[in-house]
Amino acid sequence: MVPCIAFSQQVTTDPASTHIFPAGGRRGSRVEVRVGGECLPPATRFRLWGDGVTAPPELGERTSGQYAPSPRRKPGEQQVTYPREWRSQVEIAAEAPLGVKLWRLSCARGGAGARPFVVGDLPEFIETEPNSLPDEAQRVELPVTLNGQIAGESDLDYYRFNAQAGDVVRVDVAAARLGSALDPIVEVFGPDSRRIAADDVRVGADPVLAFRAPTSGEFRLLVSNVTFRGGPSYVYRITLSTAPLVRFAFPPGGQAGTTRDIDFFALAGDGSLKLLRERVSLPAASGEFWMGGPVGANAVPLVAGDLPEGLEIEGNNSRESATELAWPLVMNGQLQTIDDEDWFRLNCRQAVPLSIECSVHPNWSPALPIVSVTDANGGVLASASAVQAARGNLRLEWRPPADGTYWLRVRDLQQGVRGGPEFVYRLSVREAVPDFALSLKADVINVVQGG
């Protein structure tokens, strides 16, 4: 009998990155960082890419942050296992473009997905423990970007700062945007220790606040996690500033290479919006770009398009009052009230198929547009909804059944319930041409050798 020996291929565990702390830095500085991960061998490669940032090609020695112990755990009780951390450093050039850069870990076992590192232009403050009680609140001076971690199961982070009566203070929290495990709760308390009412909006899952200081004095900021869980990967960045907090712009773009007036809408801290107008020169290349708002406001996304552009003018709420749309054209519009809808009239030829696209701006807009093509009798010939499209940007390919005049109706899925100046859209109409787009759901694929 000949013995049979079966050989099986060893199943490896893919490396994983969990966080980088701090998750950003000020341009013109060197930032000492801790990089977290699992299943990482010595000499793991650390790649950082983006204009104006550099880092050593390999992670440094093992390290650990100084984290406050959980007050709920008794001595001898099993402790929570946190991700391992390694030292590194990031050099940020003085002229580095503001915004998000990317970093990635890789080794012989494979690679981990890319994560963001943010380059800012404000002074940076790195939280140190203990600061979980109001009396332990760490003092900061505005403007500043706070870097912190909800690193324990019951960790709380307190900060304190001064503001003058009438100041509109913005509290811009970035956690989900960093790939953090943190689901943050942010509260502001006044000099009398009472909670301050604030405008509270969301950028994705991240809260963004603006409040008007009712009196001069010292204010406290509290950061916590909604689930009361924590760890080194529960990272956040918070920008505190009295510069305007712009939520959106209208029009949200223009034809590439042109100059136009754009209105920026900022939170006023009392439930209203403050309008700031600025003349903007759009780049020569088409595509989305980020632009800093007026008077030191936060950056907002704008679009440089490749077609002529128009502005929707109110009074076009019915087919009879429809605005003439001489395509090819991009029409910038707003659904300003809960019952608002916009109608456009266009002349078409049967031989020319049309590509009709409608996108919301910015991508965190609450708008969910529906676009319908109708004939002279009001019959719907084609329709598309943002809820059926990727990222809420709908596209409709349509061939006119005959030469003649047709109408486009733009309304919101929430019509009758929601609407407002922030319900901004860009409607483009052009001749349809064959094209395609290629995308991947993941930015890294690990393949086992021989598999």
C-alpha positions as CSV (number, residue, x, y, z in Angstrom):
1,M,0.0,0.0,0.0
2,V,1.4,3.4,-1.0
3,P,0.5,6.1,1.6
4,C,-1.3,9.1,0.2
5,I,-0.2,12.4,1.4
6,A,-2.5,15.3,0.7
7,F,-1.0,18.8,0.4
8,S,-3.2,21.8,1.0
9,Q,-2.3,25.4,0.2
10,Q,-2.1,27.6,3.2
11,V,-4.8,30.1,3.5
12,T,-3.3,33.5,4.3
13,T,-5.0,36.3,6.1
14,D,-5.2,39.5,4.1
15,P,-3.5,42.6,5.7
16,A,-5.8,45.3,6.9
17,S,-5.4,49.0,7.7
18,T,-7.6,50.5,10.4
19,H,-6.6,54.1,10.8
20,I,-3.9,56.8,10.7
21,F,-3.6,59.3,13.5
22,P,-3.7,62.2,13.2
23,A,-5.6,61.8,10.0
24,G,-4.3,65.0,8.5
25,G,-2.0,68.0,9.0
26,R,-1.2,71.6,8.1
27,R,0.7,72.3,4.9
28,G,4.3,73.2,5.5
29,S,4.7,70.8,8.5
30,R,6.0,67.4,9.4
31,V,3.4,65.2,11.1
32,E,4.3,62.3,13.3
33,V,1.6,59.7,12.8
34,R,0.6,56.3,14.1
35,V,-0.6,53.8,11.5
36,G,-3.0,51.1,12.6
37,G,-3.5,47.7,11.1
38,E,-3.8,44.0,11.5
39,C,-1.9,41.0,10.0
40,L,1.0,43.2,9.1
41,P,4.6,41.8,9.1
42,P,7.8,43.8,9.7
43,A,8.8,46.2,6.9
44,T,5.2,46.6,5.7
45,R,5.2,49.1,2.9
46,F,3.6,52.5,3.4
47,R,2.6,54.3,0.3
48,L,1.3,57.9,0.3
49,W,0.4,59.6,-2.9
50,G,-0.9,63.0,-3.8
51,D,0.8,66.3,-4.7
52,G,3.0,67.8,-2.0
53,V,3.1,64.9,0.5
54,T,5.8,62.3,1.1
55,A,6.4,59.6,3.6
56,P,9.0,56.8,4.3
57,P,8.4,53.7,2.1
58,E,8.1,51.4,5.1
59,L,6.4,51.6,8.5
60,G,8.6,52.3,11.5
61,E,8.7,50.6,14.8
62,R,5.7,49.4,16.8
63,T,4.1,52.0,19.1
64,S,0.9,52.7,21.0
65,G,-1.0,55.8,22.0
66,Q,-1.7,56.9,25.6
67,Y,-5.3,55.9,25.9
68,A,-7.5,56.4,29.0
69,P,-8.7,53.0,30.6
70,S,-12.4,52.3,30.5
71,P,-14.0,53.3,33.8
72,R,-16.5,50.5,33.3
73,R,-14.0,47.6,33.4
74,K,-13.0,46.0,36.7
75,P,-9.4,44.9,37.5
76,G,-8.7,41.5,36.1
77,E,-11.6,41.7,33.6
78,Q,-10.8,40.8,30.0
79,Q,-9.5,43.8,28.1
80,V,-10.6,44.9,24.7
81,T,-8.1,44.1,21.9
82,Y,-7.1,47.2,19.9
83,P,-5.5,47.3,16.5
84,R,-1.7,47.4,16.5
85,E,0.1,50.6,15.6
86,W,3.3,51.6,13.9
87,R,5.2,54.9,13.7
88,S,5.7,56.9,10.5
89,Q,5.8,60.5,9.5
90,V,4.3,62.6,6.7
91,E,6.1,65.6,5.2
92,I,3.6,68.2,3.8
93,A,5.1,70.8,1.5
94,A,4.2,74.5,2.0
95,E,2.6,74.7,-1.4
96,A,0.8,71.3,-1.1
97,P,-2.8,71.5,-2.5
98,L,-5.4,71.5,0.1
99,G,-7.7,68.4,0.4
100,V,-7.6,64.7,0.5
101,K,-4.5,62.5,-0.3
102,L,-4.5,58.7,-0.1
103,W,-2.4,56.2,1.7
104,R,-2.1,52.4,1.5
105,L,-0.4,49.5,3.2
106,S,1.0,46.4,1.4
107,C,3.2,43.4,2.1
108,A,4.0,40.0,0.7
109,R,0.5,38.8,1.8
110,G,-1.2,41.5,-0.3
111,G,-2.5,45.0,0.1
112,A,-5.1,47.0,2.0
113,G,-7.6,49.5,0.6
114,A,-6.7,53.2,0.3
115,R,-7.6,55.6,3.1
116,P,-7.6,59.4,3.2
117,F,-5.1,61.8,4.7
118,V,-6.2,65.4,4.7
119,V,-4.0,68.5,4.1
120,G,-5.4,71.7,5.7
121,D,-4.3,75.3,6.2
122,L,-5.3,75.9,9.8
123,P,-3.3,75.3,13.0
124,E,-3.6,71.7,14.2
125,F,-4.3,70.5,17.7
126,I,-3.8,66.9,18.8
127,E,-5.9,65.7,21.7
128,T,-4.2,64.2,24.8
129,E,-5.8,62.2,27.6
130,P,-7.3,62.8,30.1
131,N,-10.0,65.1,28.8
132,S,-13.2,63.1,29.5
133,L,-14.6,65.5,32.1
134,P,-15.8,69.1,31.7
135,D,-13.1,70.3,34.1
136,E,-10.4,68.5,32.0
137,A,-11.5,70.3,28.7
138,Q,-8.4,71.2,26.7
139,R,-8.1,74.8,25.7
140,V,-7.9,75.7,22.0
141,E,-7.8,79.0,20.1
142,L,-9.9,79.6,17.0
143,P,-9.4,78.9,14.1
144,V,-8.1,75.4,14.6
145,T,-8.5,71.8,13.4
146,L,-8.8,69.3,16.2
147,N,-7.4,65.7,15.9
148,G,-8.8,63.2,18.3
149,Q,-9.8,59.6,19.0
150,I,-12.6,58.2,21.0
151,A,-10.2,55.6,22.2
152,G,-12.0,53.9,25.1
153,E,-15.3,52.3,25.5
154,S,-16.6,55.3,27.5
155,D,-14.2,57.9,26.3
156,L,-15.4,61.5,26.0
157,D,-13.4,64.4,24.6
158,Y,-13.9,67.9,25.9
159,Y,-12.5,71.1,24.5
160,R,-12.9,74.8,25.5
161,F,-12.6,77.9,23.5
162,N,-13.6,81.6,23.6
163,A,-16.1,83.3,21.3
164,Q,-17.6,86.8,21.2
165,A,-21.3,87.6,21.2
166,G,-22.7,87.4,17.7
167,D,-19.9,85.2,16.3
168,V,-21.1,82.4,14.1
169,V,-18.9,79.4,15.0
170,R,-18.7,76.5,12.6
171,V,-18.0,72.9,13.9
172,D,-17.2,70.8,10.9
173,V,-16.7,67.1,11.9
174,A,-15.0,64.6,9.7
175,A,-15.2,61.0,10.8
176,A,-17.0,58.9,8.2
177,R,-15.3,60.9,5.5
178,L,-12.0,59.6,7.0
179,G,-13.2,55.9,7.0
180,S,-13.4,56.1,10.8
181,A,-15.4,53.7,12.9
182,L,-16.7,56.7,14.8
183,D,-20.4,57.7,14.6
184,P,-20.0,61.0,16.4
185,I,-22.2,63.0,18.6
186,V,-21.2,66.7,19.0
187,E,-22.6,69.1,21.5
188,V,-21.7,72.7,22.4
189,F,-22.2,74.2,25.9
190,G,-22.2,78.0,26.6
191,P,-20.6,79.9,29.5
192,D,-23.7,79.0,31.6
193,S,-23.1,75.3,30.9
194,R,-26.3,75.1,29.0
195,R,-26.4,73.3,25.6
196,I,-26.4,75.7,22.7
197,A,-28.9,75.4,19.9
198,A,-27.2,75.1,16.5
199,D,-27.9,74.6,12.9
200,D,-27.2,70.9,12.4
201,V,-26.7,69.4,8.9
202,R,-25.0,66.3,7.6
203,V,-22.2,65.7,5.1
204,G,-22.8,62.0,4.6
205,A,-22.9,60.6,8.1
206,D,-20.8,63.4,9.6
207,P,-22.5,66.2,11.6
208,V,-21.7,69.8,10.7
209,L,-22.9,72.5,13.1
210,A,-23.0,76.3,13.1
211,F,-24.2,78.4,16.1
212,R,-24.4,82.0,16.9
213,A,-22.8,82.8,20.2
214,P,-25.5,84.4,22.4
215,T,-22.9,86.0,24.7
216,S,-19.2,86.4,25.0
217,G,-17.3,83.9,27.1
218,E,-15.9,80.4,27.2
219,F,-17.7,77.6,25.4
220,R,-17.2,73.8,25.7
221,L,-17.3,71.3,22.9
222,L,-18.1,67.6,23.7
223,V,-17.3,64.8,21.3
224,S,-18.6,61.2,21.9
225,N,-19.7,58.1,20.1
226,V,-23.3,57.2,19.7
227,T,-22.7,53.6,20.7
228,F,-20.3,54.3,23.5
229,R,-17.7,52.0,21.8
230,G,-14.2,53.2,21.1
231,G,-10.7,52.4,20.1
232,P,-7.7,53.9,18.2
233,S,-9.6,53.5,14.9
234,Y,-12.3,55.9,16.2
235,V,-10.5,58.9,14.7
236,Y,-12.0,62.3,13.9
237,R,-11.0,65.8,12.7
238,I,-13.0,68.8,13.7
239,T,-12.6,72.3,12.2
240,L,-13.6,75.1,14.6
241,S,-13.7,78.5,12.9
242,T,-15.7,81.7,12.6
243,A,-15.3,81.7,8.8
244,P,-18.6,81.1,6.9
245,L,-19.8,77.5,6.6
246,V,-20.9,77.2,3.0
247,R,-23.4,74.4,2.4
248,F,-23.9,74.8,-1.4
249,A,-23.5,77.1,-4.4
250,F,-25.8,78.3,-7.2
251,P,-25.2,77.9,-10.0
252,P,-23.0,74.9,-9.0
253,G,-20.8,75.4,-12.0
254,G,-20.4,76.9,-15.5
255,Q,-18.8,76.3,-18.9
256,A,-15.1,75.6,-18.7
257,G,-12.9,78.5,-19.3
258,T,-15.5,81.2,-18.6
259,T,-16.1,83.6,-15.7
260,R,-19.4,84.0,-13.9
261,D,-21.0,85.1,-10.6
262,I,-21.7,82.3,-8.2
263,D,-23.8,82.6,-5.0
264,F,-22.5,80.7,-2.0
265,F,-25.1,79.9,0.7
266,A,-23.7,79.7,4.3
267,L,-25.3,78.7,7.5
268,A,-26.1,81.8,9.6
269,G,-26.4,79.9,12.9
270,D,-30.0,80.9,13.4
271,G,-31.7,78.5,11.0
272,S,-31.3,80.9,8.0
273,L,-28.9,81.0,5.1
274,K,-26.5,83.9,4.4
275,L,-25.8,84.6,0.7
276,L,-22.2,85.4,-0.3
277,R,-21.6,86.3,-4.0
278,E,-18.2,85.9,-5.7
279,R,-17.0,86.1,-9.3
280,V,-15.4,82.8,-10.2
281,S,-13.1,81.9,-13.1
282,L,-13.7,78.3,-14.1
283,P,-10.8,76.1,-15.1
284,A,-10.1,75.3,-18.8
285,A,-10.5,71.6,-18.3
286,S,-14.0,70.2,-17.7
287,G,-14.8,68.2,-14.6
288,E,-15.5,68.7,-10.9
289,F,-13.2,70.8,-8.8
290,W,-13.1,72.2,-5.2
291,M,-13.0,75.9,-4.6
292,G,-12.6,77.7,-1.3
293,G,-15.6,79.9,-0.6
294,P,-15.5,83.7,0.0
295,V,-14.1,85.3,3.1
296,G,-12.1,82.2,4.1
297,A,-15.1,79.8,3.9
298,N,-14.8,76.1,3.5
299,A,-14.2,74.6,0.1
300,V,-17.2,73.4,-1.9
301,P,-17.4,71.3,-5.1
302,L,-18.2,73.1,-8.4
303,V,-18.4,71.8,-11.9
304,A,-16.7,73.0,-15.1
305,G,-18.8,71.8,-18.0
306,D,-18.2,71.3,-21.7
307,L,-21.5,72.8,-22.9
308,P,-23.0,76.3,-22.9
309,E,-24.9,77.0,-19.6
310,G,-28.2,78.6,-18.6
311,L,-30.1,79.6,-15.5
312,E,-33.6,78.5,-14.7
313,I,-35.9,81.4,-14.1
314,E,-38.9,81.0,-11.9
315,G,-42.4,81.2,-13.4
316,N,-41.9,78.0,-15.3
317,N,-44.1,75.8,-13.1
318,S,-46.3,74.5,-15.9
319,R,-46.1,73.3,-19.5
320,E,-47.8,76.5,-20.7
321,S,-45.0,78.6,-19.0
322,A,-42.1,76.4,-19.9
323,T,-38.7,77.9,-20.6
324,E,-37.2,77.5,-24.0
325,L,-34.2,75.2,-23.9
326,A,-31.9,75.5,-27.0
327,W,-29.8,72.4,-26.7
328,P,-27.0,71.4,-26.4
329,L,-27.1,73.1,-23.1
330,V,-26.7,72.7,-19.3
331,M,-29.6,74.3,-17.3
332,N,-28.9,75.1,-13.7
333,G,-32.0,75.0,-11.5
334,Q,-33.5,74.9,-8.0
335,L,-36.7,73.4,-6.7
336,Q,-37.2,76.2,-4.2
337,T,-40.5,75.3,-2.6
338,I,-42.2,72.0,-1.6
339,D,-44.6,72.3,-4.6
340,D,-42.0,73.7,-7.1
341,E,-41.5,72.0,-10.5
342,D,-39.7,73.3,-13.6
343,W,-40.8,72.9,-17.2
344,F,-38.6,73.3,-20.3
345,R,-39.5,73.3,-24.0
346,L,-37.2,71.9,-26.7
347,N,-37.4,71.4,-30.4
348,C,-36.4,67.9,-31.6
349,R,-35.8,65.9,-34.7
350,Q,-36.7,62.3,-35.1
351,A,-33.3,61.4,-36.5
352,V,-31.4,62.8,-33.5
353,P,-31.5,60.8,-30.3
354,L,-31.0,62.8,-27.1
355,S,-29.0,62.1,-23.9
356,I,-30.7,63.8,-21.0
357,E,-28.9,63.9,-17.6
358,C,-29.8,65.4,-14.3
359,S,-27.4,65.6,-11.4
360,V,-27.6,67.1,-7.9
361,H,-25.0,69.3,-6.4
362,P,-23.3,68.9,-4.0
363,N,-23.6,65.1,-3.8
364,W,-24.9,65.4,-0.2
365,S,-27.9,67.4,-1.5
366,P,-31.3,66.2,-0.2
367,A,-32.7,66.5,-3.8
368,L,-34.1,63.4,-5.6
369,P,-35.1,64.7,-9.0
370,I,-37.4,63.0,-11.5
371,V,-37.2,64.0,-15.1
372,S,-40.1,63.3,-17.6
373,V,-40.4,63.8,-21.3
374,T,-43.9,64.7,-22.4
375,D,-45.7,65.5,-25.7
376,A,-48.2,68.2,-26.6
377,N,-51.0,66.3,-25.0
378,G,-49.2,65.8,-21.7
379,G,-48.5,62.2,-22.3
380,V,-45.3,60.9,-20.7
381,L,-42.9,59.5,-23.3
382,A,-40.0,58.7,-21.1
383,S,-39.0,59.2,-17.4
384,A,-36.1,58.6,-15.0
385,S,-35.7,59.0,-11.3
386,A,-32.6,59.7,-9.2
387,V,-33.4,56.9,-6.8
388,Q,-32.9,54.4,-9.7
389,A,-29.5,56.0,-10.6
390,A,-26.0,55.7,-9.2
391,R,-25.2,58.5,-6.8
392,G,-28.5,60.1,-7.6
393,N,-27.3,61.2,-11.1
394,L,-30.0,60.1,-13.6
395,R,-29.5,59.6,-17.3
396,L,-32.2,59.2,-19.9
397,E,-31.5,58.1,-23.5
398,W,-34.5,59.0,-25.7
399,R,-35.3,59.2,-29.4
400,P,-38.2,61.5,-30.5
401,P,-41.0,59.7,-32.2
402,A,-41.3,62.6,-34.7
403,D,-40.0,66.0,-35.5
404,G,-41.6,68.6,-33.2
405,T,-41.8,70.3,-29.8
406,Y,-41.5,68.3,-26.6
407,W,-41.4,69.2,-22.9
408,L,-39.1,68.3,-20.0
409,R,-40.6,68.3,-16.5
410,V,-38.3,68.4,-13.5
411,R,-39.7,67.7,-10.1
412,D,-38.6,66.1,-6.8
413,L,-39.6,62.7,-5.5
414,Q,-40.4,64.5,-2.2
415,Q,-42.6,67.1,-3.9
416,G,-45.3,68.3,-1.5
417,V,-43.1,67.4,1.5
418,R,-39.6,68.9,0.9
419,G,-38.0,71.6,-1.1
420,G,-35.8,74.7,-0.8
421,P,-32.9,76.6,-2.3
422,E,-30.6,73.7,-1.5
423,F,-32.5,71.5,-3.9
424,V,-30.0,72.3,-6.7
425,Y,-29.7,70.4,-10.0
426,R,-27.9,70.5,-13.3
427,L,-29.9,69.4,-16.3
428,S,-28.0,68.7,-19.5
429,V,-29.5,67.9,-23.0
430,R,-27.2,66.9,-25.9
431,E,-27.2,64.6,-28.8
432,A,-26.6,61.0,-27.7
433,V,-23.4,59.4,-28.8
434,P,-22.1,55.9,-28.1
435,D,-19.8,55.8,-25.0
436,F,-18.9,53.7,-22.0
437,A,-17.4,54.0,-18.6
438,L,-15.3,51.4,-16.7
439,S,-15.3,51.2,-12.9
440,L,-14.2,48.9,-10.1
441,K,-16.1,48.3,-6.9
442,A,-12.8,47.8,-5.0
443,D,-9.5,49.6,-5.2
444,V,-7.5,46.5,-4.2
445,I,-7.8,42.8,-5.1
446,N,-5.5,40.2,-3.3
447,V,-4.9,37.0,-5.3
448,V,-3.4,33.9,-3.5
449,Q,-0.3,32.6,-5.4
450,G,-1.3,29.6,-7.5
451,G,-5.0,30.3,-7.0
